Amino acid sequence: MSYLSLLLAAITQASTPADSLPKTSRIDSLRSVQLTEIVVSASRVPERVLRSPVSIDVLNARQIRQSAQPSYYDAIENLKGVQLLTSSLGFKVYNTRGFANTTNVRFVQLVDGRDNQAPHIGAPIANALAPSDLDIQRVEVVPGVASALYGLNALNGLATLITRNPFDSPGLSISQKTGANHVAETGLSAKLYSESSLRYAQRIGQKLAVKVNLVYQRGYDWVANNRADLNPNANVSLSLTGSTNPAQDPVSSYGNESSNRRTLTLRGKKYVVARTGYYEEEATDYQLRNLRGDVSVHYRLTPTVELAYTFHGATLDNVYQRTNRFRLENYRLDQHSLTLSSPSVQIRAYRTRENTGDSYNIRSMAENIDKAFKPDNQWFADFTGRFNADTRAGMPVPDALLDARALADQGRPLPGTPAFNELITKLRTINNWDVGAALQVQSWLYHVEGQVEPTKVLWQRFRQRTGIDLLAGFDFRRYVVFPDGNYFINPTEPENNLIYGKAGGFVQAARMFFADRLKLTGSLRMDKNTYFDARLNPRLSAVYSPTESHNFRLSYQNGYRFPSLFEAFSNVNSGGVKRVGGLRIMSQGIFEQSYLRTSIDAFQAAINTDVNTNGLTTEQAIQKNKGLLRTNPYSYLQPERVNSFEVGYKGLLFRQRLYVDADFYYTIYRQFIAQVEANIPRTTNTDSLAYSLADRSRQDRYRLWTNSKTTVYNYGVSLALRYSINGYWSVGGNAALARLDRLESGDGLEEAFNTPQWIANLTVSNANQWQGVGLSVSYKYQSAFLWQSALATGMVPAIHNLDAQANYRLPKMGLSIKLGATNLLNRLYYTFIGGPAVGGFYYTTLIWETGF
């Protein structure tokens, strides 16, 4: 038989993994589901969830239907160890096992195997390209490292969203979700939320099927209005604190940050003074209008071989969070994909396109409204003149500071006025954050991948002789970015698009021992990036199952994360600070000539203290404290590395009514990709360096992507329990502990942990409490934790949330009704510092479905 014939036979080989599983009697729904539930994310091949070699959690259709959350995307938060960051009503970020941030490039989200990230940041824009609630079949979440098999940036976790196939689930579904938020909030009336969804799937004969999904969301976003001062001690040497501090920097106010402050010498004393700034709610639009949808055409060459084309697109108008807060307007993201799948061969290719449209940086908008009204030099000169005049006339310092600010702010545009709105219209078109606010990025992602299980057909004799199952795969990815001149530039060919990519492949071998009680699996992956040498990612695992209901696992894996486009190539002017990618071609010369901003800040603060309290002159203070200055010890970007060890148990106890899932992990991170702020003095004279670094106007400021010198060790343990009573009542809970163990050679640049020590969930539900009425109540606890980021640092208070829902199904009419609430008690909370306050959300969902 020719090789082509063998390959064709492999592609058309029919093998339904579930068919080979042991038949079990249905003691109750928990037993029947857990003994037969199949997952694919843990090993890239179908396997029972109980025997997966790594920790994996599943959110199936039944759990989604019974969840108290308004959508499956919200319900993911109830899974073991999942941390949710809410940047907006339309943008949520998930994280597992620590080191969270608002664009979690260490956590990957796949939709039917396709990465749905926004190419220029390397992370998904929440559910922009995610399936609708009507089309989701199940969600699989792998916490921790998954890059050994996927070759992606999955160092902290992987979520796979799997949709309903139109061949298996034809029909018409229509959903209307209506809700309300901002209920009983001070200064804001309750706002309506509407989400309309449609799913249509139809089989056309035996070989062709089509599917269409549409989702339209409208609402009013959560508001960021945190008034806590991030700079309370700037003038402590002058006893100016609290409301008298002229350098106040409220969390949700922009235009008064470090780049908008100066140290003024006023009548022999040094005062740190900030411009006034605007609150976020004054500088942006909180209306949410999101439209997304997809069209799929599926063709079955044989009963087990399917070719599918999918177009998925979204247009977003909502608030979005990265280092800064952004208003997305006419933001467009779309993806074309083609997939060939069979039980033994899968080939997938897709292209993702991103256009940020009319989006803008809210912080830069507020900052440059101030500057457009009056340049910094003029504002601070006006402030100085009035303060000196007032204090000479005998006015107390606090009153003089207020009067000087009032004079300097005369003519300042007021929010909501025509002048203010005209500036917003103008600044959102200027693609330079030193003077404007536009976010103008166009990028593309091209991806091709394939995998084959050769021992299913081609090498059956090898499998019979050795008992080894083999899996092999490859992928090729290319990013293409239009150089807009501000956000991205092409450093070598300015007139051409910027291209960045990687290629990789893996092999995996698995074998059963001791009458199929022990399964050993090993995989090895190699990836090569455009600017880095090839890297190896191994994974080894063992699963021991003394009985069908008890499964113990042990695994070790290594992972790498190559820098994202933004980390590698960014070129952003932002408030007088240049943010530069960490590749040598982007930042050569900056690392070598710069001084750490942390040391410059300490140097300037020491000068102020010596002048204000010790009676030194500025000259004397500079000479005394110049030893505080430190040259930049960091260098060009290298890939991030991680090693992870995990042990766990999954099983059924007490007559197989109690489901138990426990795990412990220990992880070692090296070469964290992080940012360092460093300034270059505008002088080549060694004797003048300290004087330049003492004066903010005599230095060029940079924020550089680099690697931490710290080795970070962290560990965690989690436990999930679910008990089923009579197949209807279900009581489930989980708790997860995440801790930093220690830091070696801690340099302060390691990525912030940003993770609560404890996350716990408890849910009680009944799918049919009375004549088709189901209900559930969920409680979530999250301990207080320290949040650290370039935008804001502070303690996030503990969260105690209560969610509830009741649903009623009328099967004969195809109707289901759900009435629910998240944060039922409407206690405002933050998921991170700098984000919005999240209140109660009260909703009803009406779904009508009919099959064909």
N, C-alpha and C positions, 0 to 999 in steps of 0.2 A: 504494500500500500504506500502511495506517495506521501511525502510530508504534508502537502496541501490537503490531501484527503484526511490525514490524521488530525490536522488543525481544524478542519471543518467538522469532523466528528466531535472534537473537543468542544467546539462552540455550541453544537446542537445537542450535546449530551444532556439528557434530562435527569436531574437529581434534586429532589425536594428534601432538604435536610430534615425537616420535621417528620417526614415519613419514616425515617430510620430510628426515631426516638421511641423509647418504650411506651407502650400504651398504659395509661393509668386510669383507675376509676375516679370519678369526680366526687370525692368526699365533700368538697365545697369549692367555691370559686377561687380561693387563694391557692389551694393545692393544684387545681387544674391549670391555673395560669402560670404559677411559678415553676412547675415541673416541665412545662412545655414551651415557655416563652423564649423566643429566639432573638438574639442580638447579633449585630454584625460589626459594631465599632471597635470592640475590644481586640479582635484579631483579624479584621477585614474579611472574615468568612463567617457564615452563619454558625452559631453555637448556642447551647442553652445558657441562659443568663446565670444559672446556678454554677456552671462550670467555666465561666469566663476567667481568664488568667490574671486579670487586673480588676480593680474596683470599677464597677459600672452601674449606673442607675437608669431605670426606665420609667418613662411617663407614658402609659398607654391610653387608648381611647376611653376606657372605662374610668381611669383616674382623672383624666381631663374633664370628662363630663361631670364627675362628682366633686371636682375641686371648687373651693370657694372663690377662686380668682376669676376675673372676667375673661381670661384667655389662657391658652396653653402656655404662651410665652411668659405670662405672669406666674403660672403654676410651677414653672421650673424652679422658682425660688424655694419651693417646699421640699426639694430633693436634698439628700444628705450632704451637708457641707457647702452648699451653694450660697454665695454672698451676692446680693443684688445692689447695684449702684443705680439710683434713679437720677439721671441727668435732666429728664423732661418726661412729660406724659407720653411722648412718642419716642423716647430713647432711653433704653435700659441696658446696662452692661452686667454680665455675669462673670463671676470669678470663683475659683476654687483653690484652696491650699496656699493662699497668701500672695503678697506683692500685687495688690490690686491697684488699678488706676482707671481713669475714666475713658481711656482708649486702650483696652487691654489687648495688646499685641501678643501676649503670651497665651491667649485663649482663642481657640479656633471654632468657627461655626460653619457647618456644612449643611447644605440642603440637597438631599438625594445625592450626596457625594460631591456636590459643587461648593467650592469656597465662595461665600457671598460677601467677602470683604469689600470695602471701599479701597481701591488700589493704592491711592496716595498715602494712606495712613496704615495700611496693613491690618485693619481690623474691621468688623462689620459695623455698619450704621444701624445698630439694633435690629429691628425686624423689617428693614426697608425691602429686602429681597427674600424675606421669610414667607413660608406658606400661610394661607389664611386659616382661621379656626375651623372652617368647614372642610378643609382639604388635608389637615394633619392626621396622620395615622398613629405615629408615636415619636417620642423624643428619647434619644440615648445620650447620656452624659458620662464621659470618662474623665474623672478628676485626675489631675496630675499629668505626668509626661506621656505624650503620645506621638512624639516626632519620630521615633524609631520606625514606625510603620507608615506614617503619613508624610514625613518629610516637610511638614509645615512648622509653624511657630508654636506648636501645642506643647508648651512647657508647663503650663498650669491647668490645662484642661481642653477638652474637645466636646462639642455638642453636635450631634447629628440629628437633623430634622427630616423625617421620612414622611412622604406624602402618599395619598391614596391613588392607586393605579386605576385609570379609567376603565380598563378591561374588567377589573375585579369590583369596582365601586361605581357603576354608572348611575346617573340620576340627576335631578335638579334640586339644589338646596339654596334657600334664601334665608338670610339672617339679618335681624335688626337689633342692634345693641344701643340702648339709650341710657345715659347716666348723668350724674351730676357730681361736680367737685367744688371746692372752695365754699363748702357749706358752713355757715356761721363763722366765717373768717373776718377778722377785724379789717375794715377798710376795703373789702372786696365782696361783692355780692356773689351768690351761687351761680355757677356756670353750667350750661348743658353740654353734654358730650353725645355724639352720634357716630355710630359705625355701621355702615351698610355693607353686606357681603353677599356675593353670589358665587355659586359653584355649579357648573354644568359639565357633565361627562356623558359621552354617548359612544356605544359600540356601533360600528358600521360594518356589518358582516362579521366574519370570524377573525379577520386579520388587522382591521383598522379601528382605532379609537381616538377620540379627541377629548380635550379637557380645557375648560376656561374658568379662571378665577378672577374676581374683582373685589377690592376692598377700598372703601372711601371713609376716611375718618375726619371728623371735625370736632373741635373743642377749644378749651382755653387752658394753656399750659400751667404747670406748677410754677410758682413765683420764687425766685431767689431774692431774699430780702433780709439777709443776715447782717445785723448792725454791729457785731463784735469787732473791736479794734485789733488789727493785726500788727500795729506798730505802737504799742502803748508806752514804751520806755524810751522813745526817741529823745524826749526832753526832760528825762527824770532828773538830770543834773541841775536843772533849773526849777525843779519841783512843779513842772507843768505836766499834769497827768489828767486822764479822763477827759472831760469836756473842755478843759483849758489847753490840751495838747494841740499845737498848731500843725502837727504832722499825722493827724489821725488817718487811718486807712481801714475803713469798714470793709468787711469781707465782700459784700455785694455792691460796693461802690467802686467805680473805675475812674481813672484820671488822677488818682492821688497815691499811686504806687511809687516804688523806689525811683523809677525814671521820671516821676513828676514832682520830686522833692529836691530841695536844695538846702545847704547849710549856709545861713545868712549871719554875717557878723553885724549885730545890731547893738550900738552903744557899748561896745567892748565885750559883749557876750555872744556865744554861738548858739543860734536857734535853728533847729531843723523844721522847715516849713514845707507843707505840701499844698498843691493847688486843690481847689474845692472838689472837683469830681462830680459825677452823676451816678445815681443808683441805677441798677440794671433795669428795673421796671420803668425808668424814665427814658431809657435809651434803646428799647427794643419793643417788638410786637410779640405778644404772647399767644396770638391766635394760632391754632394748629389746624393744618389742612394737608392731609396726606392721602395720596392715591397710589395704589399698587395693584398689580395683577400679573397673570401669566396665562400663556396659551401653550398647550402641548399637543403634539400629534404622535401617536404611538402606532407602530406597525410590527406585527408578529410574523417574522419569516417562518417560524415553526412554533409549536405550542410553548417552547421554552426559550426561544431566542427572540429578543425584542429590540427594535431600533426606535429611539424616541428623540424628537426635537422639541425643545422648550425655549420659549421667549419669556423672560421675566423682566418687568420694568416698574419703576417707582418714581414719583415726583413728591418731594417733601417740602413742607413749610412748617418748621418747628425749631425749638431751641436745641442746640447740640453742644456737647462739652468735650473739649480736649484739654490742653493746658489752660487755655482761655475758654470763655463762653462765646458761642457763635449763634447767630440767627441764620438758619438755612431758609433760603427763599428760591423757589424754582430749581431746587437741587434735584438733579436727575441721575438715576443709576439704572442701567439695564444690562441684561445678560442673555446671550444666545448660547445654547448648548446642544450637543449631539451625543447620544449615549447608545452604545451597543452592549447589551447585557445577556448573559446566559448563566447557567449554574456554574460554569467553570472559567469563563472568559468575560472580562469587562473592559471596555474601551470608552473613554470619555474625553470630549474636547469642548471647551467653552471660552467665550470672550466676554469680559466685563468692561463696560464703559461708564465713566464718571464725569459729570460736569457740574460744578458747584453753582452755576447760574448766577443769581443776584445775591448770594449769601455774603455776610459780613461778620467781622470780629467785633463783638459788643464792647469789649474793653477798649480797643483802638478807636471805635466810634466815639465813645465818651471822651476819651483822651484828646482826640483831635477836634471835637466840637469846642473844647476849651481853647486849644491852640489856634483854631481858626478865628475865634473871637478876639484873642489877644495872645501874641507870642509869649513864650516863657520869660524871655529877658525883660519884656515890658511889664508883665504881671508882677514879677518879683521886684522890679525897680519901683513900681507903684506901691507895693506892699511895704518895702523898706522905707520909702519917703514918708508915708503916712505914719508908720509905727514910730519912727524917730521923732516926728513932729509931735505926736500925741504924748510920748513919754517925756519929751522936753517940757511939755506943758503940764506935767504932773499927773497924767492919767495912769492908773494902775496897769501893770503889764498885761494881765488877762483881758482887760477891756481894750487896751491898745491893739492887741492881736486881733480881736474881733472887728474893731473899727478898720484896721488896715486891710483885713480880708474883704470887708464890705466895699471899701473903696476900690480895691483891685478888681473886684467882681462886677463893678458897675457896667451895665450893658451886656452882661453875660446872658446868652439865650436861655430862656426858660422853657422847660419841657412842655410840649403841646402847642407852642406858639408857631406861627408861620415861619419865623426865622429859624427856629430849632428844626422844624420839619424840612426846610429847604437845605439845611446843612446835612441832615441825614441822607437826603436824596443825592446830594453832591458827593459826600464822602464815601458812600457805598459803591461808587464807580471808580475810585482812585485806588489803584493796585500797589500801594506802598503804605505800610502801617505806620511809618514815621509821620505821614501827613494825611492818610486816608484809612479806609477800613475794609476794602473789598477782599473777598476770598474768591480768586479766579483760578481754579485748577481744572485742567482737563487731563484725564489719565485713562489708560487702558491696561487690562490684564489679559494675557493669553495663556491658556493652560491646556496641556494634553497629558493624559495618563492612561495606563492600562495595567491589568493584572491577569494572571492565568494560574490555574491550579493544574499543572501538567500531570500529576499522578492520578487525576480523575479518569483520563482517557489515554493520553499519549504514553504515559509511563506506568500503565497499570501493573505490568510485570514487576517493575521496580518496587511498587507499593506492596504487591503481594509477597515479594521476597523479604523486604525490609520492614514493612509496616509503617513506613514514613510517608506522611502527607507533605507535599511541597506547595508553596505559594511563591510567586515572583511577580514583581511589578516595576514600573518605571513612571517617571513624570518629568515634564519639561514645562517651565514657566518663564514668561517674559513680561516685564512691566515696561510700559511706554508712557512717557509724560511729556506734555507740551510745555516747553520752558516759557513761563509767563513773565520772567524778568524780575519777579519779586519772591514768590514762594519757591520756585524752582528755576535753576539755570542749568544749561549744559556747559560744564567748565572747560570742555575740550573742543566742542563744535557748537558754538552758540546758535547757529542758524538751524540746527537739526534737533529733532526730538531726543530726549534723554532715554536711554535703554538700559535696563537692569534686569538680570535674570538668574536662574539656577536650573540645574538638572540633577536628577538622582534616580536611584533604583534600590530595590530591596529583594532579599530572599528570606523565606521563612520555612522552617522545617518543624514538624510536630509528629510525635509518636506516642502510642499508648503502651502501657506496661501493666503487668500484674492483673490480667483479666480486665483490662480497661479501667482499672481503678486509679492509675497514675498517668497523667498526661504531661509530657515535657515538650516545651516549645522554645525554639530559639530563632531570632531574626537578626539580620544585619543589614544596615542601610548605609549607603554612601551618597552624599550630596556635594555638588560643586557649584559655588556661586561665582558670578562674574569677577569679583574683586578678592576672592578668598580661595585658599587651597581646599582640596576635597576633605570632607570630614566624615568620620564613621560613627554611626549610632547603633549599638547593639542592644538587644533585649533578650533576657532569659526568664522563663517562667515555669513553674510546676504547679499542677493542680492535682490534689489527692482526694479521691471520692470513695471512702470506705463503703458508703451506701449511696443510693440515688439521692437521698435527702440531705446528705452532709458533704460539704466540699471545702477543703482547705487550700489556700493558694499562697505562693511565694513568688516574687518577681524582683528583678533588677533591670534597670534600663538607664541608658545614657541619652542625652538629648542636646541638640544645638539649636540656636536661633540666630539666623543671619539678620543683620540690621534691616529694618523696613526702609522703604523709599524716603520717608521723611527723616529718619535717623541718619541715613547715609548722605542725602543730597539736599536737605533743606537750605534755603538761602533767604531768610526772612528778615526784613527791616521791621522792628517793632518797638516803638517808643524810644528810639535812640539805642536800642540793643540789637545787635546782629546775631540771629540764631543760625548757626552754620552746621551742616552735616559733618559727620566725623570721619569720612573717608579722606585719605591724604590729598586727593585731587581737589577737595573742597576747602580744607583748613590748613594746608601747609603754611608754616610760618607763624600762625596764630598761637599754636601750643607753645612754640619755642620762645616767644617774646612776651607772653602774658603773665599776669600775676592773679592769684586767686581772689575773687571778689570777697570771699569771707574774710580774708586777711585785710583787704582794703577797708571793709566796713569796720572791722575791729580797730584798725589804725585811725580811721576818721573819728570813731566814737571816743577813743582814748584822747585824741587831740581836743575834742569838745570838752571832755571832762577836765582835762588839765587847764584849759583856758577858763572854764566857767567856775571851777571850784578850787583850783590850786594856784591861780594867779599867774600862770605862765603866759608868755606871749605865744602867738601862733608859731613863730620860728623855733622857739625853745621846745614847744610841744611836738613839732615835727621831728626834730632831732632826737628827742627823748624816745619817741615811739616807733621810729622807722624800722626797728628790728622786728616789728610784728608782721611786716610784709613778707609774703611767701610767693616764690615763683610757681608757675603752674607745673605740677609734676606729671600730668596726664598726657596721653598720646592718642594716636589714631585708632579708630574703631576696629575691634575684633569680634567674632561671633561670641554670643553668650553661651555658657555651658552649664549643664546640670547632670547630676547623678542621683538616682532615686531608688530606694529600697522599699518594698511593700510586702506586708503579710496580711492575710485576711481570711474570713470564713463566711460562707453563705450556706444557709440550711433551713430546714423545716422541722419544728419541734412540736411536742404536745399533740400527737395524732395529726401532725402536719397542718395544724391550724395557725401556728406561730411562725412567721418568716423572720429570720435573723440575718443581718448583714453587718459585719464588723471589719474594720481594717485599721492598720497602723502603718504610717509611712515615715521615712526619714529622707530628707533631701539636702543635697549640697549644691549650692550655686557658686559659680565662678565667672568672673568677667561680666558682671551685671552691666547692661547697657543703660547709661544714665546721662544726665546733663551736668556740666560744670560751668559756672559763670566765672569768666576771667577777663581782665581788662588790660589793654596795652597803653602805656603812657605815651603821650605825643612828644617824645623827646628821645634823642639818642645820647644825650649827655648823662653819664652815670650820676653826677652830682645833683642833677635836677630830678631824678626819678621820684624821690619821695615827695617833692613839691608838686609834681604832676599828679601823683596818686592821691594827694591830699585834696585836690581840686577836681570835682566831678566833671567840669567842663574841659579838662585838659587830658582826657583819656578816652580811648575807644573801647566800647563795652561789647562783650561777646557772650553768647551762651552756646556751648559746644557739646556735641554728642561724643561720648567717650566711654571707657570701661572703668568700673570701680576696681580698686586694688584689693577689695575685701572679699574673703571667702565667707559665705553665709550658710549657716546650718539651721534648718528648721524641721520640725516634726509635727505630727498630728495624729489624732485617733478619732474614729467616728463609729457610731453604732446606730443602726436603724432596726426598728421592730414594727411588725404589722400583724395584728391578730384578727382573724375572721370568725364571726359568730353566725352560724346558720346561713352562710352565704350572702347575707345582706349587711348586717352590722360589721363595720370594720373600724378598728382602733389602731392608729399608727403614730409613730413618733420617731424622731431621730435627733441626735446631738453630735456635734463635731467640735473638737478642740484643735486649735492651730496655734503653734508657739514658735517663736524664734529661740533656737537653742543657744547659739553663740555666734560671735563675729571674730574672725581672725584677721589681724592687721586692719581693723576697722578704720576707714578713711573718711567716713561721713558721707560718702558719695553713693553708697549702695542704694538700690531702689527701695523706697519706703515700703514697709510691710503692709500697712494700711488694711489690716485684717482684724476683726474682732476675735478675741480669744475663744469665745463660745458662740455657737449658733445652734439653736434648737427649734424644733417644730413638733407640734402635737395636733393630730387631726382625728376627729370622730365623724363617721359618716354612715349613712344607710341609703342604699340605692333605691329601696322601695319601702319606705316607712309605712305608708298607708295608701292603698289604691292608686299606685303610680306616682306618689309623692316621695321624692328623695330629698335628703338634706345632708349638710356637712358643716362643721365648725372647726376652724383652724386657729391655732395660737402660735405666734412666732416670737422668739426671744433672741436678741442679739446684744452681746455685752458691749459696753463702752470701749472705744479704742482711739488711739492717736492716729489722725490723718495728716500726712505730710505731702505737700505738692508745691510746685512753683507758684501756683495761684494763691494758695492759702494753707495754713497749718493750724491745727487745733484738735481738741477732743470732740469726737462724735458721741453724743449721749447714747445710752442704752435704748434699745427699741423693744417695746412690748405691743405687739399688734394682734388684734382679734379680727378674723375674717369669717363670714358666714354666708350660706346660700341655701335656698330651697328650690327644687325643680319639680316640674310636673310634666309627664309625657302622655300624649294621646296618640298611641300607635296607629289606630285606624285612620286618623286624620293626618298623620305624618307631622304632628306638631309637638314641640317641646318648649316649655317656658321656664326661665331661670330668673330668680330674684336674688340679688346678692349685694354684698358690701365688702370692700377691703378697708382696713383701718376703721372698723365699724364704730369705734368710740371717738373717732375724729380727733386724735391727739397728734398734732403736727410733729414731724420728726425729720431729721436729715440723715441721708445715707453717707454723705461725705461733706467736708467743709468746703464751701464755695458753691455747692449745689443748691437746688431749690428745697423749700419746705414741702413735705408731702402730707396731705391731709386725707380725710375720708373720701372714698369713691363709692357711690351708690348706683347700682345699675339693674336693668332688666334686659334679658336677651330672649328674643322670640325667634325660633328656627322652624322653618317648614321644609320638609324633605319628601321627595317622591322618587322611587326607583323606576328604572326602565326595563 
